[in-house]
Amino acid sequence: MPTFRLREAAELLGVSDDTLRRWADSGRLTTGVGPGGRRTVEGVELARLAGELAATPVERPVARESARNRFRGIVTHVVRDTVMAQVEIQAGPHRVVSLLSREAADELQLEPGVLAVASVKATNVVVEIPEA
């Protein structure tokens, strides 16, 4: 199972390193010790916390920006049937859901806790600028 340094985990969750350390110190996140004595987080534990954070959405104001087409994040959930797979990726505050063939999901070894990048190519993209 993949493990992540706290800095990487914080980036994937869209929070600061200090926030993640506080969550670990308070018991909200279980950490371990990796090479060089640095704190690490197992991918499954990171996926659990990402799912918890996604379940409690936070309103964030949009301020003149458009999301890029690549979302680097952590796989939080995978559902497979005989032909297709549904994969959820938590990329900071963004939840990306992809439908792909089961064969592709198996070849990529997609499971909760795996680092992944969702590349999005869409013909319809909405760009918003909120009222002042």
N, CA, C and O atoms as CSV, one atom per row, in Angstrom:
chain,resi,resn,atom,element,x,y,z
A,1,MET,N,N,0.852,-1.179,0.000
A,1,MET,CA,C,0.000,0.000,0.000
A,1,MET,C,C,0.894,1.238,0.000
A,1,MET,O,O,1.877,1.293,0.740
A,2,PRO,N,N,0.561,2.224,-0.820
A,2,PRO,CA,C,1.376,3.430,-0.867
A,2,PRO,C,C,1.303,4.226,0.433
A,2,PRO,O,O,0.285,4.220,1.125
A,3,THR,N,N,2.388,4.905,0.745
A,3,THR,CA,C,2.411,5.832,1.873
A,3,THR,C,C,2.856,7.191,1.349
A,3,THR,O,O,3.549,7.283,0.336
A,4,PHE,N,N,2.451,8.236,2.047
A,4,PHE,CA,C,2.730,9.600,1.627
A,4,PHE,C,C,3.348,10.381,2.777
A,4,PHE,O,O,2.961,10.204,3.932
A,5,ARG,N,N,4.306,11.242,2.463
A,5,ARG,CA,C,4.826,12.145,3.477
A,5,ARG,C,C,3.740,13.153,3.798
A,5,ARG,O,O,2.860,13.403,2.975
A,6,LEU,N,N,3.795,13.736,4.995
A,6,LEU,CA,C,2.738,14.668,5.409
A,6,LEU,C,C,2.571,15.815,4.423
A,6,LEU,O,O,1.448,16.239,4.152
A,7,ARG,N,N,3.659,16.312,3.893
A,7,ARG,CA,C,3.566,17.419,2.941
A,7,ARG,C,C,2.773,17.003,1.704
A,7,ARG,O,O,1.925,17.758,1.228
A,8,GLU,N,N,3.047,15.795,1.178
A,8,GLU,CA,C,2.310,15.289,0.019
A,8,GLU,C,C,0.840,15.104,0.355
A,8,GLU,O,O,-0.034,15.479,-0.426
A,9,ALA,N,N,0.570,14.526,1.518
A,9,ALA,CA,C,-0.806,14.268,1.940
A,9,ALA,C,C,-1.570,15.580,2.076
A,9,ALA,O,O,-2.723,15.674,1.654
A,10,ALA,N,N,-0.941,16.588,2.659
A,10,ALA,CA,C,-1.592,17.891,2.827
A,10,ALA,C,C,-1.939,18.490,1.465
A,10,ALA,O,O,-3.026,19.037,1.278
A,11,GLU,N,N,-1.014,18.383,0.524
A,11,GLU,CA,C,-1.251,18.902,-0.823
A,11,GLU,C,C,-2.434,18.187,-1.477
A,11,GLU,O,O,-3.270,18.828,-2.114
A,12,LEU,N,N,-2.506,16.866,-1.323
A,12,LEU,CA,C,-3.595,16.099,-1.930
A,12,LEU,C,C,-4.947,16.457,-1.326
A,12,LEU,O,O,-5.969,16.418,-2.012
A,13,LEU,N,N,-4.952,16.805,-0.040
A,13,LEU,CA,C,-6.201,17.160,0.626
A,13,LEU,C,C,-6.551,18.637,0.471
A,13,LEU,O,O,-7.668,19.051,0.783
A,14,GLY,N,N,-5.592,19.432,-0.014
A,14,GLY,CA,C,-5.847,20.862,-0.180
A,14,GLY,C,C,-5.791,21.630,1.127
A,14,GLY,O,O,-6.480,22.637,1.285
A,15,VAL,N,N,-4.967,21.158,2.077
A,15,VAL,CA,C,-4.800,21.844,3.363
A,15,VAL,C,C,-3.311,22.099,3.586
A,15,VAL,O,O,-2.469,21.593,2.844
A,16,SER,N,N,-2.996,22.882,4.607
A,16,SER,CA,C,-1.592,23.168,4.902
A,16,SER,C,C,-0.954,22.002,5.657
A,16,SER,O,O,-1.641,21.167,6.246
A,17,ASP,N,N,0.369,21.968,5.624
A,17,ASP,CA,C,1.115,20.963,6.388
A,17,ASP,C,C,0.768,21.063,7.864
A,17,ASP,O,O,0.587,20.050,8.540
A,18,ASP,N,N,0.677,22.304,8.364
A,18,ASP,CA,C,0.371,22.518,9.784
A,18,ASP,C,C,-1.004,21.970,10.154
A,18,ASP,O,O,-1.172,21.378,11.220
A,19,THR,N,N,-1.979,22.166,9.282
A,19,THR,CA,C,-3.322,21.633,9.543
A,19,THR,C,C,-3.271,20.117,9.652
A,19,THR,O,O,-3.861,19.535,10.562
A,20,LEU,N,N,-2.570,19.481,8.730
A,20,LEU,CA,C,-2.486,18.025,8.751
A,20,LEU,C,C,-1.767,17.535,10.011
A,20,LEU,O,O,-2.172,16.534,10.602
A,21,ARG,N,N,-0.709,18.230,10.423
A,21,ARG,CA,C,-0.012,17.858,11.667
A,21,ARG,C,C,-0.941,17.987,12.870
A,21,ARG,O,O,-0.944,17.122,13.746
A,22,ARG,N,N,-1.725,19.055,12.919
A,22,ARG,CA,C,-2.676,19.230,14.030
A,22,ARG,C,C,-3.701,18.097,14.035
A,22,ARG,O,O,-4.029,17.559,15.093
A,23,TRP,N,N,-4.206,17.738,12.857
A,23,TRP,CA,C,-5.177,16.638,12.782
A,23,TRP,C,C,-4.540,15.335,13.251
A,23,TRP,O,O,-5.183,14.537,13.932
A,24,ALA,N,N,-3.286,15.120,12.889
A,24,ALA,CA,C,-2.587,13.902,13.328
A,24,ALA,C,C,-2.369,13.939,14.841
A,24,ALA,O,O,-2.580,12.937,15.524
A,25,ASP,N,N,-1.951,15.084,15.359
A,25,ASP,CA,C,-1.702,15.207,16.803
A,25,ASP,C,C,-2.978,15.043,17.621
A,25,ASP,O,O,-2.935,14.568,18.756
A,26,SER,N,N,-4.121,15.438,17.041
A,26,SER,CA,C,-5.392,15.321,17.762
A,26,SER,C,C,-6.039,13.951,17.590
A,26,SER,O,O,-7.063,13.668,18.211
A,27,GLY,N,N,-5.443,13.090,16.742
A,27,GLY,CA,C,-5.985,11.750,16.544
A,27,GLY,C,C,-6.953,11.630,15.385
A,27,GLY,O,O,-7.490,10.550,15.141
A,28,ARG,N,N,-7.190,12.721,14.661
A,28,ARG,CA,C,-8.103,12.659,13.515
A,28,ARG,C,C,-7.503,11.877,12.353
A,28,ARG,O,O,-8.227,11.359,11.502
A,29,LEU,N,N,-6.168,11.794,12.325
A,29,LEU,CA,C,-5.444,11.126,11.253
A,29,LEU,C,C,-4.345,10.267,11.871
A,29,LEU,O,O,-3.563,10.749,12.690
A,30,THR,N,N,-4.285,9.006,11.481
A,30,THR,CA,C,-3.252,8.103,11.989
A,30,THR,C,C,-2.019,8.207,11.099
A,30,THR,O,O,-2.116,8.097,9.877
A,31,THR,N,N,-0.868,8.417,11.715
A,31,THR,CA,C,0.373,8.533,10.966
A,31,THR,C,C,1.368,7.483,11.428
A,31,THR,O,O,1.189,6.851,12.469
A,32,GLY,N,N,2.406,7.308,10.645
A,32,GLY,CA,C,3.504,6.409,10.985
A,32,GLY,C,C,4.812,7.146,10.798
A,32,GLY,O,O,4.834,8.362,10.609
A,33,VAL,N,N,5.893,6.406,10.853
A,33,VAL,CA,C,7.218,6.979,10.666
A,33,VAL,C,C,7.870,6.287,9.485
A,33,VAL,O,O,7.961,5.060,9.438
A,34,GLY,N,N,8.325,7.092,8.529
A,34,GLY,CA,C,8.944,6.547,7.333
A,34,GLY,C,C,10.447,6.697,7.367
A,34,GLY,O,O,11.024,6.979,8.417
A,35,PRO,N,N,11.086,6.510,6.224
A,35,PRO,CA,C,12.537,6.648,6.133
A,35,PRO,C,C,12.984,8.033,6.607
A,35,PRO,O,O,12.345,9.044,6.314
A,36,GLY,N,N,14.075,8.052,7.331
A,36,GLY,CA,C,14.591,9.321,7.824
A,36,GLY,C,C,13.829,9.870,9.007
A,36,GLY,O,O,14.070,11.000,9.430
A,37,GLY,N,N,12.895,9.074,9.559
A,37,GLY,CA,C,12.138,9.514,10.726
A,37,GLY,C,C,11.014,10.484,10.430
A,37,GLY,O,O,10.445,11.064,11.356
A,38,ARG,N,N,10.681,10.675,9.176
A,38,ARG,CA,C,9.596,11.596,8.817
A,38,ARG,C,C,8.241,10.930,8.983
A,38,ARG,O,O,8.089,9.729,8.760
A,39,ARG,N,N,7.256,11.734,9.380
A,39,ARG,CA,C,5.897,11.213,9.536
A,39,ARG,C,C,5.300,10.910,8.174
A,39,ARG,O,O,5.492,11.655,7.212
A,40,THR,N,N,4.571,9.802,8.110
A,40,THR,CA,C,3.928,9.380,6.873
A,40,THR,C,C,2.476,9.020,7.147
A,40,THR,O,O,2.074,8.822,8.294
A,41,VAL,N,N,1.698,8.940,6.077
A,41,VAL,CA,C,0.293,8.544,6.139
A,41,VAL,C,C,0.087,7.436,5.120
A,41,VAL,O,O,0.494,7.572,3.966
A,42,GLU,N,N,-0.540,6.343,5.533
A,42,GLU,CA,C,-0.864,5.276,4.582
A,42,GLU,C,C,-1.974,5.754,3.657
A,42,GLU,O,O,-2.853,6.517,4.059
A,43,GLY,N,N,-1.920,5.292,2.409
A,43,GLY,CA,C,-2.899,5.709,1.414
A,43,GLY,C,C,-4.330,5.447,1.825
A,43,GLY,O,O,-5.206,6.275,1.576
A,44,VAL,N,N,-4.585,4.301,2.454
A,44,VAL,CA,C,-5.956,3.972,2.871
A,44,VAL,C,C,-6.445,4.960,3.928
A,44,VAL,O,O,-7.604,5.373,3.904
A,45,GLU,N,N,-5.567,5.338,4.850
A,45,GLU,CA,C,-5.926,6.310,5.885
A,45,GLU,C,C,-6.183,7.677,5.266
A,45,GLU,O,O,-7.102,8.387,5.676
A,46,LEU,N,N,-5.373,8.044,4.284
A,46,LEU,CA,C,-5.566,9.315,3.598
A,46,LEU,C,C,-6.881,9.320,2.825
A,46,LEU,O,O,-7.590,10.326,2.802
A,47,ALA,N,N,-7.200,8.201,2.198
A,47,ALA,CA,C,-8.468,8.079,1.467
A,47,ALA,C,C,-9.649,8.199,2.421
A,47,ALA,O,O,-10.656,8.823,2.085
A,48,ARG,N,N,-9.534,7.605,3.615
A,48,ARG,CA,C,-10.610,7.698,4.609
A,48,ARG,C,C,-10.850,9.153,4.987
A,48,ARG,O,O,-11.994,9.608,5.020
A,49,LEU,N,N,-9.769,9.889,5.275
A,49,LEU,CA,C,-9.918,11.286,5.664
A,49,LEU,C,C,-10.432,12.130,4.505
A,49,LEU,O,O,-11.256,13.020,4.715
A,50,ALA,N,N,-9.964,11.871,3.289
A,50,ALA,CA,C,-10.443,12.613,2.120
A,50,ALA,C,C,-11.943,12.413,1.938
A,50,ALA,O,O,-12.666,13.357,1.619
A,51,GLY,N,N,-12.406,11.188,2.141
A,51,GLY,CA,C,-13.842,10.916,2.049
A,51,GLY,C,C,-14.618,11.641,3.120
A,51,GLY,O,O,-15.701,12.165,2.862
A,52,GLU,N,N,-14.063,11.676,4.341
A,52,GLU,CA,C,-14.704,12.393,5.452
A,52,GLU,C,C,-14.799,13.884,5.138
A,52,GLU,O,O,-15.835,14.506,5.372
A,53,LEU,N,N,-13.726,14.453,4.612
A,53,LEU,CA,C,-13.732,15.873,4.266
A,53,LEU,C,C,-14.714,16.158,3.133
A,53,LEU,O,O,-15.388,17.188,3.136
A,54,ALA,N,N,-14.792,15.254,2.171
A,54,ALA,CA,C,-15.703,15.448,1.035
A,54,ALA,C,C,-17.162,15.362,1.467
A,54,ALA,O,O,-18.030,15.976,0.847
A,55,ALA,N,N,-17.435,14.608,2.522
A,55,ALA,CA,C,-18.816,14.436,2.991
A,55,ALA,C,C,-19.337,15.683,3.689
A,55,ALA,O,O,-20.545,15.829,3.878
A,56,THR,N,N,-18.443,16.581,4.074
A,56,THR,CA,C,-18.840,17.832,4.716
A,56,THR,C,C,-18.359,18.990,3.857
A,56,THR,O,O,-17.324,19.591,4.148
A,57,PRO,N,N,-19.112,19.314,2.783
A,57,PRO,CA,C,-18.661,20.344,1.854
A,57,PRO,C,C,-18.547,21.706,2.522
A,57,PRO,O,O,-19.341,22.064,3.392
A,58,VAL,N,N,-17.547,22.445,2.097
A,58,VAL,CA,C,-17.317,23.790,2.593
A,58,VAL,C,C,-17.512,24.744,1.433
A,58,VAL,O,O,-16.952,24.544,0.356
A,59,GLU,N,N,-18.311,25.789,1.654
A,59,GLU,CA,C,-18.508,26.788,0.617
A,59,GLU,C,C,-17.237,27.595,0.468
A,59,GLU,O,O,-16.775,28.214,1.426
A,60,ARG,N,N,-16.673,27.593,-0.711
A,60,ARG,CA,C,-15.489,28.399,-0.989
A,60,ARG,C,C,-15.856,29.370,-2.098
A,60,ARG,O,O,-16.345,28.952,-3.147
A,61,PRO,N,N,-15.629,30.645,-1.885
A,61,PRO,CA,C,-15.967,31.611,-2.940
A,61,PRO,C,C,-15.064,31.443,-4.149
A,61,PRO,O,O,-13.866,31.199,-4.007
A,62,VAL,N,N,-15.631,31.572,-5.327
A,62,VAL,CA,C,-14.863,31.521,-6.561
A,62,VAL,C,C,-14.397,32.941,-6.847
A,62,VAL,O,O,-15.193,33.878,-6.795
A,63,ALA,N,N,-13.138,33.102,-7.144
A,63,ALA,CA,C,-12.597,34.441,-7.396
A,63,ALA,C,C,-11.777,34.452,-8.678
A,63,ALA,O,O,-10.553,34.330,-8.638
A,64,ARG,N,N,-12.454,34.600,-9.820
A,64,ARG,CA,C,-11.798,34.740,-11.114
A,64,ARG,C,C,-10.767,33.672,-11.415
A,64,ARG,O,O,-9.596,33.983,-11.629
A,65,GLU,N,N,-11.178,32.440,-11.433
A,65,GLU,CA,C,-10.260,31.373,-11.815
A,65,GLU,C,C,-11.001,30.277,-12.553
A,65,GLU,O,O,-12.215,30.127,-12.414
A,66,SER,N,N,-10.276,29.531,-13.321
A,66,SER,CA,C,-10.833,28.395,-14.032
A,66,SER,C,C,-9.978,27.189,-13.705
A,66,SER,O,O,-8.751,27.255,-13.786
A,67,ALA,N,N,-10.612,26.088,-13.337
A,67,ALA,CA,C,-9.866,24.877,-12.981
A,67,ALA,C,C,-9.065,24.385,-14.174
A,67,ALA,O,O,-9.505,24.523,-15.315
A,68,ARG,N,N,-7.907,23.820,-13.926
A,68,ARG,CA,C,-7.089,23.237,-14.980
A,68,ARG,C,C,-7.639,21.860,-15.342
A,68,ARG,O,O,-8.565,21.357,-14.704
A,69,ASN,N,N,-7.064,21.273,-16.355
A,69,ASN,CA,C,-7.587,20.009,-16.859
A,69,ASN,C,C,-7.005,18.772,-16.199
A,69,ASN,O,O,-7.417,17.661,-16.534
A,70,ARG,N,N,-6.070,18.914,-15.280
A,70,ARG,CA,C,-5.464,17.760,-14.610
A,70,ARG,C,C,-5.673,17.917,-13.120
A,70,ARG,O,O,-5.281,18.924,-12.530
A,71,PHE,N,N,-6.293,16.915,-12.511
A,71,PHE,CA,C,-6.571,16.934,-11.084
A,71,PHE,C,C,-5.779,15.820,-10.419
A,71,PHE,O,O,-6.120,14.646,-10.559
A,72,ARG,N,N,-4.724,16.178,-9.697
A,72,ARG,CA,C,-3.897,15.200,-8.986
A,72,ARG,C,C,-4.523,14.969,-7.625
A,72,ARG,O,O,-4.767,15.917,-6.878
A,73,GLY,N,N,-4.783,13.709,-7.302
A,73,GLY,CA,C,-5.431,13.423,-6.033
A,73,GLY,C,C,-5.274,11.975,-5.633
A,73,GLY,O,O,-4.428,11.249,-6.154
A,74,ILE,N,N,-6.101,11.579,-4.706
A,74,ILE,CA,C,-6.023,10.225,-4.170
A,74,ILE,C,C,-7.342,9.512,-4.428
A,74,ILE,O,O,-8.415,10.089,-4.251
A,75,VAL,N,N,-7.257,8.270,-4.841
A,75,VAL,CA,C,-8.453,7.468,-5.087
A,75,VAL,C,C,-9.119,7.201,-3.732
A,75,VAL,O,O,-8.476,6.725,-2.796
A,76,THR,N,N,-10.408,7.514,-3.644
A,76,THR,CA,C,-11.133,7.313,-2.388
A,76,THR,C,C,-12.137,6.173,-2.455
A,76,THR,O,O,-12.528,5.625,-1.424
A,77,HIS,N,N,-12.562,5.807,-3.682
A,77,HIS,CA,C,-13.591,4.767,-3.788
A,77,HIS,C,C,-13.544,4.164,-5.189
A,77,HIS,O,O,-13.382,4.885,-6.173
A,78,VAL,N,N,-13.686,2.849,-5.276
A,78,VAL,CA,C,-13.739,2.153,-6.569
A,78,VAL,C,C,-14.857,1.120,-6.504
A,78,VAL,O,O,-14.909,0.307,-5.581
A,79,VAL,N,N,-15.752,1.157,-7.493
A,79,VAL,CA,C,-16.817,0.158,-7.615
A,79,VAL,C,C,-16.643,-0.511,-8.964
A,79,VAL,O,O,-16.625,0.158,-9.997
A,80,ARG,N,N,-16.514,-1.835,-8.960
A,80,ARG,CA,C,-16.333,-2.589,-10.202
A,80,ARG,C,C,-17.525,-3.515,-10.421
A,80,ARG,O,O,-18.066,-4.081,-9.472
A,81,ASP,N,N,-17.928,-3.661,-11.689
A,81,ASP,CA,C,-18.827,-4.757,-12.039
A,81,ASP,C,C,-18.098,-5.576,-13.091
A,81,ASP,O,O,-16.875,-5.485,-13.199
A,82,THR,N,N,-18.809,-6.362,-13.855
A,82,THR,CA,C,-18.126,-7.255,-14.795
A,82,THR,C,C,-17.510,-6.512,-15.984
A,82,THR,O,O,-16.554,-7.003,-16.584
A,83,VAL,N,N,-18.048,-5.332,-16.335
A,83,VAL,CA,C,-17.576,-4.614,-17.510
A,83,VAL,C,C,-16.979,-3.238,-17.180
A,83,VAL,O,O,-15.972,-2.846,-17.768
A,84,MET,N,N,-17.589,-2.512,-16.252
A,84,MET,CA,C,-17.198,-1.125,-15.979
A,84,MET,C,C,-16.716,-0.941,-14.541
A,84,MET,O,O,-16.916,-1.798,-13.680
A,85,ALA,N,N,-16.075,0.206,-14.310
A,85,ALA,CA,C,-15.650,0.591,-12.964
A,85,ALA,C,C,-15.945,2.073,-12.778
A,85,ALA,O,O,-15.822,2.866,-13.712
A,86,GLN,N,N,-16.332,2.433,-11.568
A,86,GLN,CA,C,-16.529,3.835,-11.188
A,86,GLN,C,C,-15.432,4.167,-10.185
A,86,GLN,O,O,-15.289,3.495,-9.163
A,87,VAL,N,N,-14.661,5.205,-10.481
A,87,VAL,CA,C,-13.525,5.578,-9.645
A,87,VAL,C,C,-13.724,7.010,-9.163
A,87,VAL,O,O,-13.979,7.915,-9.957
A,88,GLU,N,N,-13.602,7.206,-7.841
A,88,GLU,CA,C,-13.698,8.544,-7.263
A,88,GLU,C,C,-12.310,8.979,-6.816
A,88,GLU,O,O,-11.588,8.224,-6.165
A,89,ILE,N,N,-11.946,10.206,-7.174
A,89,ILE,CA,C,-10.667,10.784,-6.792
A,89,ILE,C,C,-10.939,12.076,-6.038
A,89,ILE,O,O,-11.707,12.917,-6.503
A,90,GLN,N,N,-10.314,12.237,-4.877
A,90,GLN,CA,C,-10.399,13.480,-4.130
A,90,GLN,C,C,-9.127,14.262,-4.422
A,90,GLN,O,O,-8.036,13.845,-4.032
A,91,ALA,N,N,-9.261,15.385,-5.102
A,91,ALA,CA,C,-8.132,16.231,-5.484
A,91,ALA,C,C,-8.294,17.565,-4.777
A,91,ALA,O,O,-8.923,18.483,-5.303
A,92,GLY,N,N,-7.726,17.671,-3.584
A,92,GLY,CA,C,-7.950,18.868,-2.775
A,92,GLY,C,C,-9.430,18.963,-2.474
A,92,GLY,O,O,-10.020,17.988,-2.011
A,93,PRO,N,N,-10.058,20.121,-2.725
A,93,PRO,CA,C,-11.487,20.250,-2.437
A,93,PRO,C,C,-12.385,19.679,-3.541
A,93,PRO,O,O,-13.610,19.734,-3.434
A,94,HIS,N,N,-11.775,19.132,-4.601
A,94,HIS,CA,C,-12.546,18.659,-5.754
A,94,HIS,C,C,-12.699,17.147,-5.747
A,94,HIS,O,O,-11.729,16.411,-5.571
A,95,ARG,N,N,-13.935,16.694,-5.941
A,95,ARG,CA,C,-14.228,15.270,-6.084
A,95,ARG,C,C,-14.466,15.010,-7.564
A,95,ARG,O,O,-15.360,15.599,-8.172
A,96,VAL,N,N,-13.654,14.118,-8.141
A,96,VAL,CA,C,-13.766,13.788,-9.556
A,96,VAL,C,C,-14.198,12.328,-9.655
A,96,VAL,O,O,-13.599,11.454,-9.028
A,97,VAL,N,N,-15.242,12.066,-10.443
A,97,VAL,CA,C,-15.733,10.708,-10.636
A,97,VAL,C,C,-15.548,10.329,-12.099
A,97,VAL,O,O,-15.923,11.080,-13.000
A,98,SER,N,N,-14.963,9.147,-12.326
A,98,SER,CA,C,-14.718,8.677,-13.681
A,98,SER,C,C,-15.328,7.299,-13.874
A,98,SER,O,O,-15.277,6.453,-12.981
A,99,LEU,N,N,-15.902,7.084,-15.043
A,99,LEU,CA,C,-16.378,5.762,-15.444
A,99,LEU,C,C,-15.415,5.251,-16.511
A,99,LEU,O,O,-15.188,5.911,-17.525
A,100,LEU,N,N,-14.857,4.081,-16.273
A,100,LEU,CA,C,-13.919,3.487,-17.219
A,100,LEU,C,C,-14.123,1.985,-17.246
A,100,LEU,O,O,-14.854,1.436,-16.422
A,101,SER,N,N,-13.480,1.324,-18.188
A,101,SER,CA,C,-13.639,-0.129,-18.261
A,101,SER,C,C,-13.009,-0.774,-17.030
A,101,SER,O,O,-12.047,-0.258,-16.462
A,102,ARG,N,N,-13.563,-1.894,-16.639
A,102,ARG,CA,C,-12.995,-2.626,-15.512
A,102,ARG,C,C,-11.563,-3.046,-15.836
A,102,ARG,O,O,-10.683,-3.026,-14.975
A,103,GLU,N,N,-11.346,-3.427,-17.104
A,103,GLU,CA,C,-10.017,-3.834,-17.526
A,103,GLU,C,C,-9.001,-2.715,-17.268
A,103,GLU,O,O,-7.913,-2.974,-16.755
A,104,ALA,N,N,-9.352,-1.476,-17.623
A,104,ALA,CA,C,-8.445,-0.345,-17.399
A,104,ALA,C,C,-8.209,-0.117,-15.910
A,104,ALA,O,O,-7.078,0.125,-15.488
A,105,ALA,N,N,-9.268,-0.192,-15.119
A,105,ALA,CA,C,-9.127,-0.006,-13.665
A,105,ALA,C,C,-8.232,-1.086,-13.065
A,105,ALA,O,O,-7.410,-0.806,-12.193
A,106,ASP,N,N,-8.394,-2.316,-13.535
A,106,ASP,CA,C,-7.558,-3.414,-13.036
A,106,ASP,C,C,-6.101,-3.226,-13.458
A,106,ASP,O,O,-5.192,-3.421,-12.650
A,107,GLU,N,N,-5.873,-2.846,-14.722
A,107,GLU,CA,C,-4.508,-2.638,-15.208
A,107,GLU,C,C,-3.803,-1.525,-14.431
A,107,GLU,O,O,-2.608,-1.617,-14.147
A,108,LEU,N,N,-4.557,-0.468,-14.089
A,108,LEU,CA,C,-3.986,0.647,-13.326
A,108,LEU,C,C,-3.911,0.352,-11.831
A,108,LEU,O,O,-3.352,1.136,-11.064
A,109,GLN,N,N,-4.476,-0.782,-11.424
A,109,GLN,CA,C,-4.503,-1.193,-10.013
A,109,GLN,C,C,-5.117,-0.097,-9.136
A,109,GLN,O,O,-4.581,0.253,-8.085
A,110,LEU,N,N,-6.257,0.437,-9.599
A,110,LEU,CA,C,-6.924,1.510,-8.867
A,110,LEU,C,C,-7.647,0.961,-7.647
A,110,LEU,O,O,-8.538,0.119,-7.763
A,111,GLU,N,N,-7.256,1.443,-6.491
A,111,GLU,CA,C,-7.829,1.078,-5.199
A,111,GLU,C,C,-7.783,2.315,-4.314
A,111,GLU,O,O,-6.984,3.215,-4.572
A,112,PRO,N,N,-8.621,2.389,-3.273
A,112,PRO,CA,C,-8.517,3.514,-2.350
A,112,PRO,C,C,-7.096,3.644,-1.809
A,112,PRO,O,O,-6.462,2.665,-1.415
A,113,GLY,N,N,-6.621,4.887,-1.807
A,113,GLY,CA,C,-5.293,5.162,-1.300
A,113,GLY,C,C,-4.232,5.320,-2.368
A,113,GLY,O,O,-3.102,5.700,-2.061
A,114,VAL,N,N,-4.576,5.035,-3.629
A,114,VAL,CA,C,-3.606,5.143,-4.717
A,114,VAL,C,C,-3.591,6.584,-5.246
A,114,VAL,O,O,-4.644,7.194,-5.432
A,115,LEU,N,N,-2.402,7.115,-5.484
A,115,LEU,CA,C,-2.250,8.426,-6.084
A,115,LEU,C,C,-2.617,8.338,-7.556
A,115,LEU,O,O,-2.161,7.432,-8.253
A,116,ALA,N,N,-3.441,9.274,-8.044
A,116,ALA,CA,C,-3.880,9.242,-9.437
A,116,ALA,C,C,-4.054,10.666,-9.949
A,116,ALA,O,O,-4.154,11.613,-9.170
A,117,VAL,N,N,-4.088,10.800,-11.265
A,117,VAL,CA,C,-4.351,12.085,-11.900
A,117,VAL,C,C,-5.548,11.908,-12.815
A,117,VAL,O,O,-5.549,11.031,-13.678
A,118,ALA,N,N,-6.567,12.739,-12.631
A,118,ALA,CA,C,-7.732,12.736,-13.510
A,118,ALA,C,C,-7.502,13.803,-14.577
A,118,ALA,O,O,-7.442,14.993,-14.265
A,119,SER,N,N,-7.374,13.382,-15.827
A,119,SER,CA,C,-7.227,14.321,-16.936
A,119,SER,C,C,-8.593,14.497,-17.566
A,119,SER,O,O,-9.240,13.522,-17.948
A,120,VAL,N,N,-9.032,15.744,-17.674
A,120,VAL,CA,C,-10.386,16.021,-18.150
A,120,VAL,C,C,-10.310,16.750,-19.481
A,120,VAL,O,O,-9.662,17.790,-19.602
A,121,LYS,N,N,-10.981,16.189,-20.474
A,121,LYS,CA,C,-11.140,16.867,-21.755
A,121,LYS,C,C,-12.632,16.973,-21.997
A,121,LYS,O,O,-13.318,15.967,-22.181
A,122,ALA,N,N,-13.126,18.192,-21.995
A,122,ALA,CA,C,-14.564,18.392,-22.118
A,122,ALA,C,C,-14.852,19.449,-23.176
A,122,ALA,O,O,-14.096,20.407,-23.338
A,123,THR,N,N,-15.950,19.261,-23.887
A,123,THR,CA,C,-16.357,20.267,-24.858
A,123,THR,C,C,-17.157,21.375,-24.196
A,123,THR,O,O,-17.306,22.453,-24.773
A,124,ASN,N,N,-17.674,21.137,-23.001
A,124,ASN,CA,C,-18.426,22.141,-22.265
A,124,ASN,C,C,-17.781,22.378,-20.916
A,124,ASN,O,O,-17.783,21.495,-20.059
A,125,VAL,N,N,-17.228,23.562,-20.724
A,125,VAL,CA,C,-16.631,23.918,-19.450
A,125,VAL,C,C,-17.224,25.258,-19.044
A,125,VAL,O,O,-17.213,26.214,-19.820
A,126,VAL,N,N,-17.738,25.318,-17.833
A,126,VAL,CA,C,-18.334,26.549,-17.334
A,126,VAL,C,C,-17.297,27.307,-16.516
A,126,VAL,O,O,-16.672,26.734,-15.624
A,127,VAL,N,N,-17.112,28.577,-16.809
A,127,VAL,CA,C,-16.224,29.444,-16.046
A,127,VAL,C,C,-17.096,30.485,-15.369
A,127,VAL,O,O,-17.898,31.146,-16.028
A,128,GLU,N,N,-16.947,30.640,-14.050
A,128,GLU,CA,C,-17.799,31.554,-13.291
A,128,GLU,C,C,-16.991,32.679,-12.665
A,128,GLU,O,O,-15.847,32.487,-12.252
A,129,ILE,N,N,-17.598,33.843,-12.602
A,129,ILE,CA,C,-17.074,34.962,-11.830
A,129,ILE,C,C,-18.226,35.431,-10.955
A,129,ILE,O,O,-19.230,35.920,-11.472
A,130,PRO,N,N,-18.099,35.291,-9.627
A,130,PRO,CA,C,-19.214,35.648,-8.749
A,130,PRO,C,C,-19.431,37.163,-8.691
A,130,PRO,O,O,-18.545,37.955,-9.013
A,131,GLU,N,N,-20.638,37.532,-8.269
A,131,GLU,CA,C,-20.944,38.947,-8.089
A,131,GLU,C,C,-20.102,39.508,-6.966
A,131,GLU,O,O,-19.776,38.808,-6.007
A,132,ALA,N,N,-19.758,40.761,-7.090
A,132,ALA,CA,C,-18.926,41.416,-6.070
A,132,ALA,C,C,-19.702,41.659,-4.789
A,132,ALA,O,O,-19.154,42.201,-3.829
